Amino acid sequence: MPFDWFDGLDLLADFLTLDSSKKSGKNAKTKYSKKSKYTTELWSGSFLVIASILYFIVFKNPLPELHFTQTLLICALIGFVISFVVFFALYHLQLFYFKSLPKLLLFSISFILLMISTVLVVYFKFINSI
């Protein structure tokens, strides 16, 4: 029987991965049972509170008229890119898993809003003041 390349690649992938899901079910259950039930909601809520404070800091004074919409769009794009890089890193570290779609959306949207507000604060308060 000739050597099947896909079986060889599968064997190599099984050897190289350090997948924790192949551990015993008892260890996996104890790992997840120690976590708080509302961890995602707590992180998302704190992200939203911090983002709202940062948005208040940016928008409490009138912003400059010169290229206002272009500046906001570029800051929003930079915030999206930063958040997607963080999501990609969390996914590869196997920390980006959610039990339901609403939890995923709540966490993702709140983190994206936090990154956009952070970029806006950095631009309008620190870079624009120079």
C-alpha positions in Angstrom: 0.0 0.0 0.0 1.5 3.4 -1.0 2.1 6.1 1.6 -0.7 8.5 1.8 0.5 12.1 2.2 -2.7 13.2 4.0 -2.2 10.5 6.7 1.4 11.6 7.1 0.3 15.3 7.5 -2.4 14.3 9.9 0.1 12.3 12.0 2.5 15.3 11.9 -0.3 17.7 12.9 -1.3 15.5 15.8 2.3 15.3 17.0 2.9 19.0 16.7 -0.4 20.3 18.3 -0.6 20.7 22.0 -4.4 20.5 22.0 -5.8 20.6 25.5 -9.2 19.3 24.4 -7.7 15.8 24.1 -7.1 15.7 27.8 -9.4 13.8 30.1 -12.9 15.1 30.4 -12.5 15.5 34.2 -9.6 17.9 33.9 -11.3 20.0 31.3 -14.5 20.2 33.4 -12.6 21.4 36.5 -10.8 23.9 34.4 -14.0 25.5 33.1 -16.0 25.1 36.4 -13.6 27.4 38.3 -14.4 30.3 35.9 -17.0 32.8 36.8 -20.4 32.4 35.1 -20.5 36.0 33.9 -16.8 36.6 33.0 -17.6 37.8 29.5 -20.3 40.2 30.6 -18.0 41.7 33.3 -15.2 42.3 30.8 -17.6 43.6 28.2 -19.2 45.9 30.7 -15.9 47.3 31.9 -14.8 47.9 28.3 -18.0 49.8 27.7 -17.6 51.9 30.8 -14.0 52.8 30.0 -14.9 53.5 26.4 -17.8 55.8 27.4 -15.5 57.8 29.7 -12.9 58.1 26.9 -15.6 59.2 24.4 -16.8 61.9 26.9 -13.2 63.1 27.3 -12.8 63.4 23.5 -16.2 64.9 22.6 -16.8 67.3 25.6 -15.0 70.1 23.7 -15.7 71.0 20.0 -13.4 69.3 17.7 -11.4 71.1 14.9 -13.4 71.6 11.7 -10.5 70.8 9.4 -10.9 67.3 7.9 -13.2 66.3 10.8 -14.9 63.3 9.1 -11.8 62.0 7.5 -10.0 62.1 10.9 -12.8 60.2 12.6 -12.9 57.6 9.8 -9.2 57.0 10.0 -9.2 56.7 13.8 -12.1 54.2 13.5 -10.2 52.2 10.9 -7.1 52.1 13.1 -9.2 51.0 16.1 -10.8 48.2 14.0 -7.3 47.0 12.8 -5.9 47.0 16.4 -8.9 45.1 17.7 -8.8 42.5 14.9 -5.1 41.9 15.6 -5.9 41.4 19.3 -8.8 39.0 18.3 -6.4 37.1 16.0 -3.9 36.7 18.8 -6.5 35.6 21.2 -7.8 33.1 18.7 -4.3 31.6 18.2 -3.8 31.4 22.0 -7.1 29.6 22.2 -8.6 32.2 24.5 -11.2 33.5 22.0 -14.1 31.0 22.6 -17.6 31.8 23.6 -20.6 29.7 24.4 -23.1 31.8 22.5 -23.2 34.3 19.7 -24.6 37.1 21.8 -21.6 36.8 24.2 -19.2 36.9 21.2 -20.9 40.0 19.8 -21.1 41.8 23.1 -17.4 41.2 23.8 -16.3 42.0 20.2 -18.3 45.2 19.9 -17.3 46.5 23.3 -13.6 45.9 22.6 -13.9 47.5 19.2 -15.5 50.6 20.8 -12.8 50.7 23.4 -10.0 50.6 20.8 -11.7 53.3 18.7 -12.1 55.5 21.8 -8.5 54.9 22.8 -7.2 55.9 19.3 -9.4 59.0 19.4 -8.1 60.1 22.8 -4.5 59.5 21.7 -5.0 61.5 18.6 -7.1 64.5 19.8 -5.5 64.9 23.3 -1.8 64.0 22.7 -0.9 64.2 19.1 -3.1 67.2 18.3 -1.8 69.2 21.2 1.8 69.1 19.9 
